[in-house]
Amino acid sequence: MKTEAPNDLSPKYNVNFNLRGSLSRAMNPPLVVSMPRLVIFGDSSAIYLAQVSDVTGSPYPRLSCIKAQIYIHGWAVQPRDWSGVDADDTVKLYVVDGFELSAWDLVEGKKLRARNLVRDADLAIARPALDNLQTATQKVEWATLLEQAEDEWVKLTAERSAAEPGSDERERLDLLAADYLRVLRALREMTGNTAGSAASQTLVAELKKNLAEARKTAAPYLFSAPLVRPGTEQLNKIIVMQGNGTLHRTDSWLDNLNSRKMKDSAEPQVVLLNDRFASREWLSYISNSTLYLHDPKTLEEKSHWSPTPAPPAGARHALSTGNDQFWWTTDTGVFALKPNASGVVQLAWKTGAPWAIKQVGRYPLPQTPYNPPVNPNDLFDTMNVKAWLAKRSDPNAPLNDGMLAQLLLSDETGKYTTPPEGKSHILALPAGGETTTKWTNIRPHPTKPLVLVSDSRGVSTQCRY
């Protein structure tokens, strides 16, 4: 989809790859390449390339798809180098598939070279582990579809029972239920369940547990997406972190591969922070719920940091950079970590546990012991929250839920913004009460103190820190 203006989200053209949607494989966000003009996206099963122009788009004729040989862990693009006559003028796509790091020429649409990141002695263990992960992922995909189908079957049977016998609506629902039940039974058999709806729930839970075990077994042989160092650095241009704690570095043509064991294990992620003020680069990764920072040239460890309490075992981790800080996302907290000139990381900001949803200025009016009832909006309208906060005996004391809600819904002078008649404000606040929600994606601004945080309910909040 191409858009013409910042707020225009209407499709201008569509590039159809005839893909089958996945319920278990996360699709990577599109990556835009300026030369050649491409949009690249995909998941662990394949990478797709679309060629785009100002007026149209289509699958890239020279290389429309790279299918996984085993399991695609990630990819990255090295743009064309314009630094001089002897500069590398190719546009390379680096892909980690299974245990192989490969380089592709995007202009020519061909594979240039590949290097194996796993020792031959480990292949007998690594290959079955990744194959089992692929199988478990596929089974969970079908199980997720079965789970949704069972939910729809409950709704359909309830509608059918409520319809008047002999009516046209009942006849329509009878036919629909018969067709739907055939599909549902086929789906149950496909996932190994022939005992009905109750057994489906047990099966889905078991398959998800098996996937977690398969991922744990394959963890030493999972890899980060390739990290491409910017600038003229050539010797250690491409960096990949392996789940067994090994850091792989190579040049842009994959000629010289060197590997170093950093830790016993690591999350399959690695990031590079270009500190604008210190004019330094810092390399970072996560191992055993601890963030480590290294010099990218010497690999000397400069510092490390871990939250208290540490994220639970099996928690999801995501690492990114923005505004000269590392951003570490876990299920239970988001942390901004800023290195000083010596490479010592310090906590600069955190979210705490996932935030709760609060209704502010409630409609209809809540039941209270007051007579006549008090409209919360009328109460807030009579107050200036900034003046109220300034009079507190301890100005540094934490804000309670009411204070924070009113502050967020007030203008620069402290005047509360009343919702329209019959409406309520809904806010996500750092308040207690959330036990199942998890932090998911974050988007830190590259140069400003702004970050967009999202949770597993689909709630996104822009924060200033």
TORKOL-4160 file (C-alpha; in steps of 0.2 Angstrom, whole numbers, padded with zeros to 4 digits, m for minus):
465
<pt num="1" X="0000" Y="0000" Z="0000"/>
<pt num="2" X="0007" Y="0017" Z="m0005"/>
<pt num="3" X="0000" Y="0033" Z="0003"/>
<pt num="4" X="0001" Y="0051" Z="m0004"/>
<pt num="5" X="0001" Y="0061" Z="0012"/>
<pt num="6" X="0005" Y="0059" Z="0031"/>
<pt num="7" X="m0013" Y="0056" Z="0036"/>
<pt num="8" X="m0019" Y="0048" Z="0020"/>
<pt num="9" X="m0020" Y="0029" Z="0023"/>
<pt num="10" X="m0031" Y="0025" Z="0007"/>
<pt num="11" X="m0023" Y="0012" Z="m0004"/>
<pt num="12" X="m0014" Y="0019" Z="m0019"/>
<pt num="13" X="m0009" Y="0002" Z="m0026"/>
<pt num="14" X="m0008" Y="m0016" Z="m0020"/>
<pt num="15" X="0006" Y="m0029" Z="m0023"/>
<pt num="16" X="m0002" Y="m0046" Z="m0022"/>
<pt num="17" X="0010" Y="m0061" Z="m0018"/>
<pt num="18" X="m0005" Y="m0073" Z="m0016"/>
<pt num="19" X="0001" Y="m0077" Z="0002"/>
<pt num="20" X="m0007" Y="m0088" Z="0015"/>
<pt num="21" X="m0009" Y="m0078" Z="0031"/>
<pt num="22" X="m0001" Y="m0086" Z="0047"/>
<pt num="23" X="m0008" Y="m0087" Z="0064"/>
<pt num="24" X="0008" Y="m0091" Z="0072"/>
<pt num="25" X="0022" Y="m0083" Z="0062"/>
<pt num="26" X="0025" Y="m0065" Z="0065"/>
<pt num="27" X="0026" Y="m0054" Z="0049"/>
<pt num="28" X="0041" Y="m0042" Z="0050"/>
<pt num="29" X="0037" Y="m0024" Z="0047"/>
<pt num="30" X="0041" Y="m0018" Z="0029"/>
<pt num="31" X="0058" Y="m0013" Z="0025"/>
<pt num="32" X="0060" Y="0001" Z="0012"/>
<pt num="33" X="0076" Y="0001" Z="0001"/>
<pt num="34" X="0078" Y="0017" Z="m0009"/>
<pt num="35" X="0089" Y="0009" Z="m0023"/>
<pt num="36" X="0083" Y="m0001" Z="m0031"/>
<pt num="37" X="0066" Y="0005" Z="m0025"/>
<pt num="38" X="0060" Y="m0010" Z="m0015"/>
<pt num="39" X="0049" Y="m0015" Z="m0001"/>
<pt num="40" X="0054" Y="m0030" Z="0008"/>
<pt num="41" X="0044" Y="m0040" Z="0021"/>
<pt num="42" X="0042" Y="m0058" Z="0027"/>
<pt num="43" X="0042" Y="m0071" Z="0041"/>
<pt num="44" X="0052" Y="m0086" Z="0046"/>
<pt num="45" X="0046" Y="m0096" Z="0030"/>
<pt num="46" X="0050" Y="m0083" Z="0016"/>
<pt num="47" X="0055" Y="m0066" Z="0012"/>
<pt num="48" X="0046" Y="m0056" Z="m0001"/>
<pt num="49" X="0052" Y="m0041" Z="m0012"/>
<pt num="50" X="0041" Y="m0029" Z="m0021"/>
<pt num="51" X="0047" Y="m0016" Z="m0033"/>
<pt num="52" X="0038" Y="0001" Z="m0032"/>
<pt num="53" X="0037" Y="0017" Z="m0041"/>
<pt num="54" X="0027" Y="0033" Z="m0040"/>
<pt num="55" X="0012" Y="0025" Z="m0049"/>
<pt num="56" X="0013" Y="0006" Z="m0047"/>
<pt num="57" X="0020" Y="m0009" Z="m0038"/>
<pt num="58" X="0023" Y="m0027" Z="m0042"/>
<pt num="59" X="0033" Y="m0042" Z="m0036"/>
<pt num="60" X="0052" Y="m0038" Z="m0040"/>
<pt num="61" X="0055" Y="m0048" Z="m0056"/>
<pt num="62" X="0073" Y="m0051" Z="m0053"/>
<pt num="63" X="0070" Y="m0058" Z="m0035"/>
<pt num="64" X="0052" Y="m0059" Z="m0029"/>
<pt num="65" X="0054" Y="m0072" Z="m0015"/>
<pt num="66" X="0067" Y="m0080" Z="m0005"/>
<pt num="67" X="0060" Y="m0096" Z="0003"/>
<pt num="68" X="0067" Y="m0103" Z="0019"/>
<pt num="69" X="0078" Y="m0118" Z="0017"/>
<pt num="70" X="0076" Y="m0121" Z="0036"/>
<pt num="71" X="0070" Y="m0106" Z="0046"/>
<pt num="72" X="0073" Y="m0088" Z="0042"/>
<pt num="73" X="0079" Y="m0079" Z="0058"/>
<pt num="74" X="0080" Y="m0061" Z="0050"/>
<pt num="75" X="0088" Y="m0050" Z="0037"/>
<pt num="76" X="0095" Y="m0033" Z="0034"/>
<pt num="77" X="0101" Y="m0022" Z="0020"/>
<pt num="78" X="0117" Y="m0014" Z="0016"/>
<pt num="79" X="0114" Y="0001" Z="0005"/>
<pt num="80" X="0125" Y="0007" Z="m0009"/>
<pt num="81" X="0141" Y="0015" Z="m0003"/>
<pt num="82" X="0144" Y="0032" Z="m0012"/>
<pt num="83" X="0160" Y="0036" Z="m0002"/>
<pt num="84" X="0172" Y="0035" Z="m0016"/>
<pt num="85" X="0178" Y="0028" Z="m0033"/>
<pt num="86" X="0183" Y="0011" Z="m0024"/>
<pt num="87" X="0168" Y="0010" Z="m0014"/>
<pt num="88" X="0157" Y="m0005" Z="m0014"/>
<pt num="89" X="0142" Y="0000" Z="m0026"/>
<pt num="90" X="0132" Y="m0016" Z="m0023"/>
<pt num="91" X="0116" Y="m0016" Z="m0013"/>
<pt num="92" X="0116" Y="m0031" Z="m0002"/>
<pt num="93" X="0103" Y="m0041" Z="0007"/>
<pt num="94" X="0110" Y="m0052" Z="0021"/>
<pt num="95" X="0099" Y="m0066" Z="0027"/>
<pt num="96" X="0101" Y="m0079" Z="0041"/>
<pt num="97" X="0092" Y="m0095" Z="0036"/>
<pt num="98" X="0094" Y="m0110" Z="0048"/>
<pt num="99" X="0113" Y="m0109" Z="0051"/>
<pt num="100" X="0118" Y="m0100" Z="0035"/>
<pt num="101" X="0122" Y="m0082" Z="0033"/>
<pt num="102" X="0120" Y="m0077" Z="0015"/>
<pt num="103" X="0123" Y="m0061" Z="0005"/>
<pt num="104" X="0112" Y="m0057" Z="m0010"/>
<pt num="105" X="0114" Y="m0043" Z="m0023"/>
<pt num="106" X="0098" Y="m0034" Z="m0024"/>
<pt num="107" X="0102" Y="m0025" Z="m0040"/>
<pt num="108" X="0106" Y="m0041" Z="m0050"/>
<pt num="109" X="0094" Y="m0052" Z="m0039"/>
<pt num="110" X="0106" Y="m0066" Z="m0036"/>
<pt num="111" X="0114" Y="m0074" Z="m0021"/>
<pt num="112" X="0133" Y="m0069" Z="m0019"/>
<pt num="113" X="0140" Y="m0080" Z="m0005"/>
<pt num="114" X="0135" Y="m0090" Z="0010"/>
<pt num="115" X="0144" Y="m0095" Z="0026"/>
<pt num="116" X="0139" Y="m0108" Z="0039"/>
<pt num="117" X="0138" Y="m0101" Z="0057"/>
<pt num="118" X="0137" Y="m0118" Z="0065"/>
<pt num="119" X="0151" Y="m0131" Z="0067"/>
<pt num="120" X="0149" Y="m0147" Z="0057"/>
<pt num="121" X="0150" Y="m0157" Z="0073"/>
<pt num="122" X="0134" Y="m0147" Z="0080"/>
<pt num="123" X="0123" Y="m0150" Z="0064"/>
<pt num="124" X="0117" Y="m0167" Z="0070"/>
<pt num="125" X="0109" Y="m0159" Z="0085"/>
<pt num="126" X="0105" Y="m0142" Z="0077"/>
<pt num="127" X="0095" Y="m0147" Z="0062"/>
<pt num="128" X="0083" Y="m0158" Z="0071"/>
<pt num="129" X="0080" Y="m0145" Z="0084"/>
<pt num="130" X="0075" Y="m0132" Z="0071"/>
<pt num="131" X="0065" Y="m0144" Z="0061"/>
<pt num="132" X="0055" Y="m0148" Z="0077"/>
<pt num="133" X="0053" Y="m0130" Z="0080"/>
<pt num="134" X="0045" Y="m0128" Z="0062"/>
<pt num="135" X="0034" Y="m0143" Z="0065"/>
<pt num="136" X="0028" Y="m0136" Z="0082"/>
<pt num="137" X="0025" Y="m0119" Z="0075"/>
<pt num="138" X="0014" Y="m0126" Z="0061"/>
<pt num="139" X="0004" Y="m0136" Z="0073"/>
<pt num="140" X="0001" Y="m0121" Z="0084"/>
<pt num="141" X="m0005" Y="m0112" Z="0069"/>
<pt num="142" X="m0018" Y="m0125" Z="0065"/>
<pt num="143" X="m0022" Y="m0126" Z="0084"/>
<pt num="144" X="m0025" Y="m0107" Z="0084"/>
<pt num="145" X="m0037" Y="m0109" Z="0069"/>
<pt num="146" X="m0046" Y="m0123" Z="0078"/>
<pt num="147" X="m0047" Y="m0112" Z="0094"/>
<pt num="148" X="m0056" Y="m0098" Z="0084"/>
<pt num="149" X="m0067" Y="m0111" Z="0075"/>
<pt num="150" X="m0073" Y="m0118" Z="0092"/>
<pt num="151" X="m0077" Y="m0101" Z="0098"/>
<pt num="152" X="m0087" Y="m0097" Z="0082"/>
<pt num="153" X="m0096" Y="m0114" Z="0084"/>
<pt num="154" X="m0102" Y="m0110" Z="0101"/>
<pt num="155" X="m0109" Y="m0093" Z="0094"/>
<pt num="156" X="m0117" Y="m0102" Z="0079"/>
<pt num="157" X="m0126" Y="m0115" Z="0090"/>
<pt num="158" X="m0132" Y="m0102" Z="0102"/>
<pt num="159" X="m0140" Y="m0092" Z="0087"/>
<pt num="160" X="m0147" Y="m0108" Z="0080"/>
<pt num="161" X="m0155" Y="m0112" Z="0096"/>
<pt num="162" X="m0163" Y="m0095" Z="0098"/>
<pt num="163" X="m0171" Y="m0095" Z="0081"/>
<pt num="164" X="m0189" Y="m0100" Z="0080"/>
<pt num="165" X="m0191" Y="m0118" Z="0074"/>
<pt num="166" X="m0198" Y="m0119" Z="0056"/>
<pt num="167" X="m0193" Y="m0101" Z="0052"/>
<pt num="168" X="m0183" Y="m0095" Z="0037"/>
<pt num="169" X="m0169" Y="m0090" Z="0049"/>
<pt num="170" X="m0169" Y="m0107" Z="0058"/>
<pt num="171" X="m0168" Y="m0116" Z="0041"/>
<pt num="172" X="m0153" Y="m0104" Z="0036"/>
<pt num="173" X="m0144" Y="m0107" Z="0052"/>
<pt num="174" X="m0147" Y="m0126" Z="0051"/>
<pt num="175" X="m0139" Y="m0127" Z="0034"/>
<pt num="176" X="m0125" Y="m0116" Z="0040"/>
<pt num="177" X="m0122" Y="m0126" Z="0055"/>
<pt num="178" X="m0121" Y="m0142" Z="0045"/>
<pt num="179" X="m0108" Y="m0135" Z="0033"/>
<pt num="180" X="m0098" Y="m0127" Z="0048"/>
<pt num="181" X="m0098" Y="m0144" Z="0058"/>
<pt num="182" X="m0090" Y="m0153" Z="0043"/>
<pt num="183" X="m0076" Y="m0140" Z="0042"/>
<pt num="184" X="m0074" Y="m0140" Z="0061"/>
<pt num="185" X="m0073" Y="m0159" Z="0062"/>
<pt num="186" X="m0060" Y="m0159" Z="0048"/>
<pt num="187" X="m0050" Y="m0146" Z="0057"/>
<pt num="188" X="m0051" Y="m0157" Z="0073"/>
<pt num="189" X="m0044" Y="m0172" Z="0064"/>
<pt num="190" X="m0030" Y="m0162" Z="0056"/>
<pt num="191" X="m0024" Y="m0157" Z="0073"/>
<pt num="192" X="m0026" Y="m0174" Z="0081"/>
<pt num="193" X="m0043" Y="m0172" Z="0090"/>
<pt num="194" X="m0058" Y="m0182" Z="0087"/>
<pt num="195" X="m0066" Y="m0180" Z="0104"/>
<pt num="196" X="m0075" Y="m0164" Z="0102"/>
<pt num="197" X="m0075" Y="m0146" Z="0108"/>
<pt num="198" X="m0069" Y="m0149" Z="0126"/>
<pt num="199" X="m0054" Y="m0160" Z="0120"/>
<pt num="200" X="m0049" Y="m0146" Z="0108"/>
<pt num="201" X="m0046" Y="m0134" Z="0122"/>
<pt num="202" X="m0034" Y="m0147" Z="0130"/>
<pt num="203" X="m0026" Y="m0150" Z="0114"/>
<pt num="204" X="m0023" Y="m0132" Z="0110"/>
<pt num="205" X="m0015" Y="m0129" Z="0127"/>
<pt num="206" X="m0004" Y="m0145" Z="0125"/>
<pt num="207" X="0002" Y="m0139" Z="0107"/>
<pt num="208" X="0007" Y="m0122" Z="0114"/>
<pt num="209" X="0016" Y="m0130" Z="0128"/>
<pt num="210" X="0025" Y="m0141" Z="0115"/>
<pt num="211" X="0030" Y="m0126" Z="0105"/>
<pt num="212" X="0038" Y="m0117" Z="0120"/>
<pt num="213" X="0048" Y="m0133" Z="0123"/>
<pt num="214" X="0053" Y="m0134" Z="0105"/>
<pt num="215" X="0059" Y="m0116" Z="0106"/>
<pt num="216" X="0068" Y="m0119" Z="0122"/>
<pt num="217" X="0077" Y="m0134" Z="0114"/>
<pt num="218" X="0081" Y="m0124" Z="0098"/>
<pt num="219" X="0087" Y="m0109" Z="0108"/>
<pt num="220" X="0106" Y="m0112" Z="0106"/>
<pt num="221" X="0103" Y="m0113" Z="0087"/>
<pt num="222" X="0092" Y="m0097" Z="0085"/>
<pt num="223" X="0101" Y="m0082" Z="0078"/>
<pt num="224" X="0098" Y="m0063" Z="0078"/>
<pt num="225" X="0094" Y="m0054" Z="0062"/>
<pt num="226" X="0111" Y="m0048" Z="0054"/>
<pt num="227" X="0117" Y="m0031" Z="0060"/>
<pt num="228" X="0125" Y="m0020" Z="0047"/>
<pt num="229" X="0137" Y="m0008" Z="0054"/>
<pt num="230" X="0136" Y="0009" Z="0046"/>
<pt num="231" X="0150" Y="0019" Z="0039"/>
<pt num="232" X="0166" Y="0014" Z="0031"/>
<pt num="233" X="0170" Y="m0001" Z="0043"/>
<pt num="234" X="0173" Y="m0016" Z="0032"/>
<pt num="235" X="0182" Y="m0029" Z="0043"/>
<pt num="236" X="0168" Y="m0032" Z="0055"/>
<pt num="237" X="0154" Y="m0025" Z="0045"/>
<pt num="238" X="0141" Y="m0039" Z="0048"/>
<pt num="239" X="0137" Y="m0045" Z="0066"/>
<pt num="240" X="0125" Y="m0059" Z="0071"/>
<pt num="241" X="0122" Y="m0065" Z="0089"/>
<pt num="242" X="0118" Y="m0084" Z="0092"/>
<pt num="243" X="0107" Y="m0091" Z="0105"/>
<pt num="244" X="0122" Y="m0100" Z="0113"/>
<pt num="245" X="0131" Y="m0084" Z="0117"/>
<pt num="246" X="0142" Y="m0084" Z="0102"/>
<pt num="247" X="0145" Y="m0067" Z="0092"/>
<pt num="248" X="0149" Y="m0069" Z="0074"/>
<pt num="249" X="0157" Y="m0055" Z="0064"/>
<pt num="250" X="0162" Y="m0054" Z="0046"/>
<pt num="251" X="0166" Y="m0042" Z="0032"/>
<pt num="252" X="0153" Y="m0036" Z="0019"/>
<pt num="253" X="0158" Y="m0050" Z="0007"/>
<pt num="254" X="0158" Y="m0064" Z="0020"/>
<pt num="255" X="0176" Y="m0068" Z="0016"/>
<pt num="256" X="0183" Y="m0068" Z="0034"/>
<pt num="257" X="0171" Y="m0075" Z="0048"/>
<pt num="258" X="0177" Y="m0074" Z="0066"/>
<pt num="259" X="0167" Y="m0080" Z="0081"/>
<pt num="260" X="0169" Y="m0077" Z="0099"/>
<pt num="261" X="0160" Y="m0085" Z="0114"/>
<pt num="262" X="0153" Y="m0071" Z="0124"/>
<pt num="263" X="0141" Y="m0079" Z="0136"/>
<pt num="264" X="0134" Y="m0097" Z="0139"/>
<pt num="265" X="0118" Y="m0091" Z="0132"/>
<pt num="266" X="0110" Y="m0075" Z="0124"/>
<pt num="267" X="0094" Y="m0068" Z="0117"/>
<pt num="268" X="0095" Y="m0069" Z="0098"/>
<pt num="269" X="0096" Y="m0050" Z="0097"/>
<pt num="270" X="0111" Y="m0038" Z="0095"/>
<pt num="271" X="0110" Y="m0019" Z="0093"/>
<pt num="272" X="0122" Y="m0005" Z="0089"/>
<pt num="273" X="0120" Y="0012" Z="0097"/>
<pt num="274" X="0128" Y="0027" Z="0088"/>
<pt num="275" X="0130" Y="0040" Z="0102"/>
<pt num="276" X="0129" Y="0057" Z="0094"/>
<pt num="277" X="0136" Y="0066" Z="0109"/>
<pt num="278" X="0151" Y="0055" Z="0114"/>
<pt num="279" X="0155" Y="0051" Z="0095"/>
<pt num="280" X="0156" Y="0032" Z="0100"/>
<pt num="281" X="0148" Y="0016" Z="0095"/>
<pt num="282" X="0142" Y="0003" Z="0108"/>
<pt num="283" X="0137" Y="m0015" Z="0105"/>
<pt num="284" X="0124" Y="m0023" Z="0116"/>
<pt num="285" X="0115" Y="m0039" Z="0119"/>
<pt num="286" X="0105" Y="m0048" Z="0133"/>
<pt num="287" X="0110" Y="m0064" Z="0142"/>
<pt num="288" X="0102" Y="m0071" Z="0157"/>
<pt num="289" X="0090" Y="m0056" Z="0160"/>
<pt num="290" X="0105" Y="m0044" Z="0160"/>
<pt num="291" X="0110" Y="m0031" Z="0147"/>
<pt num="292" X="0128" Y="m0031" Z="0142"/>
<pt num="293" X="0138" Y="m0017" Z="0133"/>
<pt num="294" X="0154" Y="m0019" Z="0123"/>
<pt num="295" X="0166" Y="m0010" Z="0112"/>
<pt num="296" X="0161" Y="m0016" Z="0095"/>
<pt num="297" X="0179" Y="m0016" Z="0089"/>
<pt num="298" X="0188" Y="m0024" Z="0103"/>
<pt num="299" X="0173" Y="m0033" Z="0111"/>
<pt num="300" X="0179" Y="m0027" Z="0128"/>
<pt num="301" X="0164" Y="m0027" Z="0140"/>
<pt num="302" X="0161" Y="m0010" Z="0147"/>
<pt num="303" X="0146" Y="m0012" Z="0159"/>
<pt num="304" X="0130" Y="m0022" Z="0162"/>
<pt num="305" X="0113" Y="m0019" Z="0170"/>
<pt num="306" X="0099" Y="m0030" Z="0176"/>
<pt num="307" X="0082" Y="m0024" Z="0183"/>
<pt num="308" X="0075" Y="m0029" Z="0200"/>
<pt num="309" X="0066" Y="m0040" Z="0200"/>
<pt num="310" X="0073" Y="m0049" Z="0185"/>
<pt num="311" X="0061" Y="m0054" Z="0171"/>
<pt num="312" X="0054" Y="m0071" Z="0174"/>
<pt num="313" X="0061" Y="m0086" Z="0165"/>
<pt num="314" X="0054" Y="m0088" Z="0147"/>
<pt num="315" X="0050" Y="m0070" Z="0146"/>
<pt num="316" X="0050" Y="m0061" Z="0129"/>
<pt num="317" X="0064" Y="m0049" Z="0126"/>
<pt num="318" X="0066" Y="m0035" Z="0113"/>
<pt num="319" X="0081" Y="m0023" Z="0111"/>
<pt num="320" X="0082" Y="m0007" Z="0101"/>
<pt num="321" X="0089" Y="0010" Z="0101"/>
<pt num="322" X="0083" Y="0028" Z="0100"/>
<pt num="323" X="0088" Y="0045" Z="0106"/>
<pt num="324" X="0106" Y="0039" Z="0111"/>
<pt num="325" X="0098" Y="0026" Z="0123"/>
<pt num="326" X="0096" Y="0007" Z="0123"/>
<pt num="327" X="0078" Y="0002" Z="0124"/>
<pt num="328" X="0075" Y="m0015" Z="0132"/>
<pt num="329" X="0057" Y="m0022" Z="0132"/>
<pt num="330" X="0051" Y="m0037" Z="0142"/>
<pt num="331" X="0034" Y="m0044" Z="0146"/>
<pt num="332" X="0034" Y="m0035" Z="0163"/>
<pt num="333" X="0043" Y="m0018" Z="0160"/>
<pt num="334" X="0051" Y="m0007" Z="0147"/>
<pt num="335" X="0068" Y="0001" Z="0151"/>
<pt num="336" X="0078" Y="0015" Z="0144"/>
<pt num="337" X="0097" Y="0014" Z="0147"/>
<pt num="338" X="0109" Y="0027" Z="0143"/>
<pt num="339" X="0128" Y="0024" Z="0142"/>
<pt num="340" X="0140" Y="0038" Z="0148"/>
<pt num="341" X="0156" Y="0042" Z="0139"/>
<pt num="342" X="0165" Y="0027" Z="0147"/>
<pt num="343" X="0151" Y="0015" Z="0142"/>
<pt num="344" X="0143" Y="0013" Z="0159"/>
<pt num="345" X="0124" Y="0011" Z="0156"/>
<pt num="346" X="0112" Y="0019" Z="0169"/>
<pt num="347" X="0093" Y="0018" Z="0170"/>
<pt num="348" X="0085" Y="0033" Z="0162"/>
<pt num="349" X="0067" Y="0029" Z="0162"/>
<pt num="350" X="0055" Y="0014" Z="0164"/>
<pt num="351" X="0037" Y="0010" Z="0163"/>
<pt num="352" X="0035" Y="m0002" Z="0177"/>
<pt num="353" X="0022" Y="m0016" Z="0175"/>
<pt num="354" X="0009" Y="m0016" Z="0161"/>
<pt num="355" X="m0003" Y="m0002" Z="0164"/>
<pt num="356" X="m0021" Y="m0004" Z="0169"/>
<pt num="357" X="m0036" Y="0004" Z="0159"/>
<pt num="358" X="m0045" Y="0017" Z="0169"/>
<pt num="359" X="m0062" Y="0026" Z="0165"/>
<pt num="360" X="m0061" Y="0044" Z="0169"/>
<pt num="361" X="m0076" Y="0056" Z="0171"/>
<pt num="362" X="m0087" Y="0041" Z="0171"/>
<pt num="363" X="m0103" Y="0039" Z="0161"/>
<pt num="364" X="m0116" Y="0035" Z="0168"/>
<pt num="365" X="m0113" Y="0043" Z="0184"/>
<pt num="366" X="m0105" Y="0031" Z="0197"/>
<pt num="367" X="m0115" Y="0027" Z="0213"/>
<pt num="368" X="m0108" Y="0036" Z="0228"/>
<pt num="369" X="m0115" Y="0040" Z="0245"/>
<pt num="370" X="m0117" Y="0059" Z="0240"/>
<pt num="371" X="m0134" Y="0066" Z="0238"/>
<pt num="372" X="m0136" Y="0073" Z="0226"/>
<pt num="373" X="m0124" Y="0063" Z="0216"/>
<pt num="374" X="m0108" Y="0071" Z="0211"/>
<pt num="375" X="m0103" Y="0072" Z="0193"/>
<pt num="376" X="m0084" Y="0068" Z="0192"/>
<pt num="377" X="m0082" Y="0080" Z="0177"/>
<pt num="378" X="m0090" Y="0094" Z="0187"/>
<pt num="379" X="m0078" Y="0091" Z="0201"/>
<pt num="380" X="m0063" Y="0090" Z="0190"/>
<pt num="381" X="m0069" Y="0106" Z="0181"/>
<pt num="382" X="m0068" Y="0116" Z="0198"/>
<pt num="383" X="m0050" Y="0111" Z="0201"/>
<pt num="384" X="m0033" Y="0116" Z="0194"/>
<pt num="385" X="m0023" Y="0100" Z="0195"/>
<pt num="386" X="m0006" Y="0109" Z="0193"/>
<pt num="387" X="m0010" Y="0121" Z="0208"/>
<pt num="388" X="m0016" Y="0106" Z="0218"/>
<pt num="389" X="0000" Y="0097" Z="0215"/>
<pt num="390" X="0011" Y="0112" Z="0219"/>
<pt num="391" X="0003" Y="0113" Z="0237"/>
<pt num="392" X="0007" Y="0095" Z="0242"/>
<pt num="393" X="0018" Y="0093" Z="0257"/>
<pt num="394" X="0030" Y="0082" Z="0247"/>
<pt num="395" X="0031" Y="0087" Z="0229"/>
<pt num="396" X="0041" Y="0071" Z="0225"/>
<pt num="397" X="0028" Y="0059" Z="0232"/>
<pt num="398" X="0020" Y="0047" Z="0218"/>
<pt num="399" X="0004" Y="0053" Z="0210"/>
<pt num="400" X="m0011" Y="0043" Z="0214"/>
<pt num="401" X="m0023" Y="0037" Z="0200"/>
<pt num="402" X="m0034" Y="0052" Z="0201"/>
<pt num="403" X="m0020" Y="0064" Z="0201"/>
<pt num="404" X="m0012" Y="0056" Z="0186"/>
<pt num="405" X="m0028" Y="0054" Z="0176"/>
<pt num="406" X="m0033" Y="0073" Z="0179"/>
<pt num="407" X="m0015" Y="0079" Z="0175"/>
<pt num="408" X="m0015" Y="0069" Z="0158"/>
<pt num="409" X="m0032" Y="0076" Z="0154"/>
<pt num="410" X="m0028" Y="0094" Z="0158"/>
<pt num="411" X="m0021" Y="0107" Z="0147"/>
<pt num="412" X="m0005" Y="0117" Z="0149"/>
<pt num="413" X="m0013" Y="0128" Z="0162"/>
<pt num="414" X="m0020" Y="0114" Z="0172"/>
<pt num="415" X="m0038" Y="0115" Z="0166"/>
<pt num="416" X="m0047" Y="0099" Z="0164"/>
<pt num="417" X="m0054" Y="0094" Z="0147"/>
<pt num="418" X="m0072" Y="0088" Z="0149"/>
<pt num="419" X="m0077" Y="0074" Z="0138"/>
<pt num="420" X="m0092" Y="0076" Z="0126"/>
<pt num="421" X="m0109" Y="0073" Z="0134"/>
<pt num="422" X="m0113" Y="0055" Z="0137"/>
<pt num="423" X="m0094" Y="0050" Z="0135"/>
<pt num="424" X="m0080" Y="0045" Z="0146"/>
<pt num="425" X="m0061" Y="0046" Z="0144"/>
<pt num="426" X="m0052" Y="0030" Z="0144"/>
<pt num="427" X="m0034" Y="0030" Z="0149"/>
<pt num="428" X="m0020" Y="0017" Z="0151"/>
<pt num="429" X="m0011" Y="0022" Z="0167"/>
<pt num="430" X="0003" Y="0014" Z="0177"/>
<pt num="431" X="m0009" Y="0008" Z="0191"/>
<pt num="432" X="m0010" Y="m0008" Z="0199"/>
<pt num="433" X="m0022" Y="m0022" Z="0195"/>
<pt num="434" X="m0015" Y="m0029" Z="0179"/>
<pt num="435" X="m0009" Y="m0047" Z="0180"/>
<pt num="436" X="m0011" Y="m0054" Z="0162"/>
<pt num="437" X="m0007" Y="m0040" Z="0151"/>
<pt num="438" X="0011" Y="m0040" Z="0144"/>
<pt num="439" X="0021" Y="m0026" Z="0135"/>
<pt num="440" X="0024" Y="m0030" Z="0117"/>
<pt num="441" X="0031" Y="m0017" Z="0104"/>
<pt num="442" X="0039" Y="0000" Z="0107"/>
<pt num="443" X="0044" Y="0013" Z="0095"/>
<pt num="444" X="0057" Y="0026" Z="0103"/>
<pt num="445" X="0059" Y="0042" Z="0093"/>
<pt num="446" X="0077" Y="0042" Z="0086"/>
<pt num="447" X="0081" Y="0060" Z="0092"/>
<pt num="448" X="0067" Y="0066" Z="0104"/>
<pt num="449" X="0062" Y="0061" Z="0122"/>
<pt num="450" X="0046" Y="0052" Z="0115"/>
<pt num="451" X="0042" Y="0033" Z="0115"/>
<pt num="452" X="0026" Y="0024" Z="0109"/>
<pt num="453" X="0023" Y="0009" Z="0120"/>
<pt num="454" X="0010" Y="m0005" Z="0116"/>
<pt num="455" X="0003" Y="m0020" Z="0126"/>
<pt num="456" X="m0005" Y="m0036" Z="0122"/>
<pt num="457" X="m0022" Y="m0029" Z="0123"/>
<pt num="458" X="m0018" Y="m0018" Z="0108"/>
<pt num="459" X="m0017" Y="m0002" Z="0118"/>
<pt num="460" X="m0004" Y="0010" Z="0113"/>
<pt num="461" X="0002" Y="0025" Z="0123"/>
<pt num="462" X="0014" Y="0039" Z="0118"/>
<pt num="463" X="0025" Y="0044" Z="0132"/>
<pt num="464" X="0037" Y="0059" Z="0135"/>
<pt num="465" X="0051" Y="0055" Z="0147"/>
